[in-house]
């Protein structure tokens, strides 16, 4: 049983602007989203702000109801059993709002009481996120943005939930705390728990996720393993040579070839398996070679560029 499963999940809103309402054009926040999140994995839901990430999370938790489609969380229906879902998960909303009059400690106690489960992970989480006893006894109103985010992370994970749903979890954390947070996620996964988090920060998704789904304008455009997405992108190659120019015409995966004979410099792009390229330059007098490492960010940007080009072609047609 997947931790999360959706089939054609869709959410449209009625526009508030009277012109759009008169035109009958709904706001398509999420359109026919179908995905499976496996138990025991860290799954990243990636896209820019406004792409539909938070809409999906609200649908999964039963805060809003779908226009069409269906979904389950831990085998429970998101429409009929949302209360039972919320009792079994940990949730960090984006831009979490806290009670300023409570201390950090009282806030965590209060939220633990709502979940009706012992906060067995709290001590370890507070230590790793540097929330000291003295800090937890201060009122929330005195907390910085980063400290508030730490409280949000602890409250979502302190009761050791089967599934944690985190919306922009590293927002407001400094680099050291981000590193500590990534370590927490890896330990949660090692204990067999599942983490689903939305983010627009590509570097953190690349660092901690097993799989990722990319959403654009409410539509799921790609789902796959992080390593697979990296392998699909084109890397930039810079090759310096002496003597005859290496012949790369027709080599699989090589494109965008540009040669400056005077400088002895060849640049190109490389996709997929690099071995045909390496075989092609084996006999050349190569003096220097640089191949950029594949990054998820480039795959993401290439994907979005391709989607925009396809949309422009459709509009022209």
N, C-alpha and C positions, 0 to 999 in steps of 0.2 A: 504494500500500500504506500503510495507516495505521501510525503508530508503535506504537499500542496498540489492540487490538480484543478485546472480550469479548462473548460470547453466552450469556446466561442463567447467568452465573457465580454459583455458590452455595456457601456454606460454613456447615455446621452443626457444632456441637460437642456431644459428649455431656456432659451436666451432671455436675458432681462432687458436687453435693448429692443425697443418696440419695432425698429426697422427690421432687425433680423427675425423677430418673432412674426412680423407680418409676412416676411418672405418664406416663412416655414422652414428655416434652416436651423436644425438643432446644433448644439455644441457637442462635438464628438470627443469626449474625454478619453474613452477607451473603446477600441473597435475590435471585436472578435478575437480576444486574447486566449490562446490555448497553450498551456505549458504544464509541465510536471516538475516538481522539486523533489528530489530523492531524499530519503531519510539519511541523516548522518553527513550531509554535505553543506558547504557554504555556497550559497547561490546568490549571485549578484544580479540585481535588476538595474540596468544602466540606461541612462538617457539624460538629456539636458533638462533644466527646469521647465515645467509645463508640459512634459512629454506624456504624462499619464501615470507616473510611478506611484504617487500618493493615492491616486484614484483607485488603483488596483488594491493597495493595502487596505483602504477603507472598505472596499467590497469584500475582501477576505475576512475582515473582522465584523462584518454586518453593520457597520455604521451607516452605510448607504446600500440601496438595493439595486441590482442590475436591471438594465433595460432588456437584456436578453442574455442567454447563455447560463451556465451553471458552474459551480465550483465546490470543492471540499477542502477542508483543512483538518489533518489528522483523521481523515475518514468521515468527518462531520460536515453536514450541509451548511454552506455559508448563509443560506436564507432561512432555514428552519432551526438550526442549532447554534446560532452565533454566540449565545450566552455560554454554552458548554465549551465552545472554541476559546473564548476569552479566558475561561477558567484554567485552561491547560497550557497557554502560551505565555511568553514574555513579549512586551510591546514597548518600543520606544518611538513615540511620534516625532515627526519633524517639527522643530521649533517648540520643544516641550514647554508647557506652562506649569510652573510650580507655585505652591502657596508661600508667599513671601514671609508670612508671620510664623511659619513653622521652622524649627531647626532642621538641618539635613538629616539628623538621626531620627527625629520624630516623623519626618516625611517618609523615610524608608520604612519605618515601623507601620505607618498608616497604610502604605501601599501593599506591604506584606500581609496585613490583616485583610485587605480586600481580596487578595489571591487565596487566602486561607491555606497557605503553605509556609513551612518554615524557611526563613532566609538562610539556607545552609551555605551559600556561596558568598554571603556579604563580606565576611571578614577578609577573605582572600582578595575579592574584587577591590575593596577599599584600600588594602595595602598596595596592590599593584597600580592603582590609579591615584595613589598618594592623597587619599582622603583620611586625614588623621582624626583621632578622637576629638581633638580640640576644634578642628575644622567642622566636624559633624555637629558639634554643639553650638555652632553659630547659626543665626537666623539666615534663611535663604536670601533675604533682601540684601545681605552683605556679600553674596557670592558673585563672582565674575561669570561671564558667559561660559567659559570653559569648565568651571566648577559645577555650574548647573547641568552641563552636558554629562559630566561624570555621574552626578546623582541620577540622571536619566538612564544611563547605561547600567548602573548598579541595580536600580529598581526593576529593570527589565530582565536581569539575569540572576538576581539574588536567590530566587526560589528554584533554581535549576530546572527551567522549563524544558519540555520535550522539543519545543520549537520557539525560536526567538525571531520576531519580525521587527527589524530595525530600519527606521527611515532617516537617511542621512546621519548615521551614527557618529562620524568623526567630526562633524561640524563644530567649530569652536575649540577643538583640542589642539594644543601645540604639538610640534613634531615628536617630542619625547613621549607624550601621552598617547599619540597616535600609535607609536610603536608598541607601547604597553597594551593598548587596546587590541591590536592585531594579535598579540600573543595570547590574550584572553580568548579571542575567537578560535584560535588554533587549539587551545585546551578544551574548549566547549565541544568542538568537532571530535577531538580525540576521545571524549567521553560518550560519543554516540549521539549527541544532540544535533539538531538541524538549525542552521541560521539562514534566514532570508533577509537580505538588506538591499535597499535602493540607494543609489548614489549617482552623482554626476562626476565624482572624482575617479578618473580612470586608473590612476596609479594604485589606489588602494584595492580596487577590484582585481587588478592584475596580480597584486601581491598575495591576497588571501583567498580568492574564490576558486572553487573547483570548476564551476560552470557559470555562465553568464547569459542573460537575455538582454537584447538591446531593443529599446522601444523608441519610436519616433512618431510624434504627432498622434499619440494614442494607438498606434499600430505596432505590433510585435514584428520586427523585421529580421531578427536573427537570434537563434539560440544555439549554444554549443560550448564545448570545453574551451577554457582560456588558451591552452596550448594550441588547439586547433585554429582558433581565431588568429593567433600570432602567426601561425604557419601560412595563413592565407594572404597575409599582407605582403606588399612589395617593399623590399629593402633597398636602400640606396648604396651603390657600390662606387668607390673611387679607386682607380687603378693607375699607377704610374709605371711607365715602361721605357725601355731603351731599344732602339732598332725598329723592326717592322711592327705595324699596328696589329694587335691580336684580332683575329677574325671571329666576331661573335654573332654574325648574321645567322639567323635561324636556330640559334641555341635555345632549347626549351627554357622558358621562364625569364629570358632576358629581353628587356625592352627599353625604349627611351635612350638609345645609345648616342652619346655625343663625344666626339674625339677632337682634341686640340693637339695636333701632331707636333707643333713647335714646342709646346710645353711637355710633350710626352705624357699627356693626361687623358684618360678615358673615364667617363662617368656613364652609368646606366642604372636601371632598376632591375631587381632580381626577385622573382616569386617562386615559391615552392622549393623543391629539392635543389640545393646548390651544386651538386656533383657534376651535372653536365657543364655548368659554367667553369668549374675548376678544371675539368678535363680539357676544355677549350683553350684555357690560358696556360696549360702545362708547359708547352714548348716556347712560350713567349718570354722575353727578357724582362720579367717583372721586377721593378725596384721597390715598389711599395703597394700594399693592398689594404683597403679598409672596407669592411662590410658592416653596415649598421646593424645592431641587434634588433630583432623583430619586437615591436611594442604593440600592446593592445590599443593604445591611443591612436596609432596610425591606421590600424584596421578599422577602428571606429570612425575616424574622419573620412577614410576612403569610402566606407559604407554609406555615410551620410551624403558625401559628394555624389555617389552613384544614384542614391535615391532622389536627390534634388534634380539631377540630370534627367532621370526617367520621368519625374513629375512634369518638368518643363516640356519634354517631348510629348507627353500625353496632352498637356494643355495646348500645345501648338497644333496637334492633330485635331 
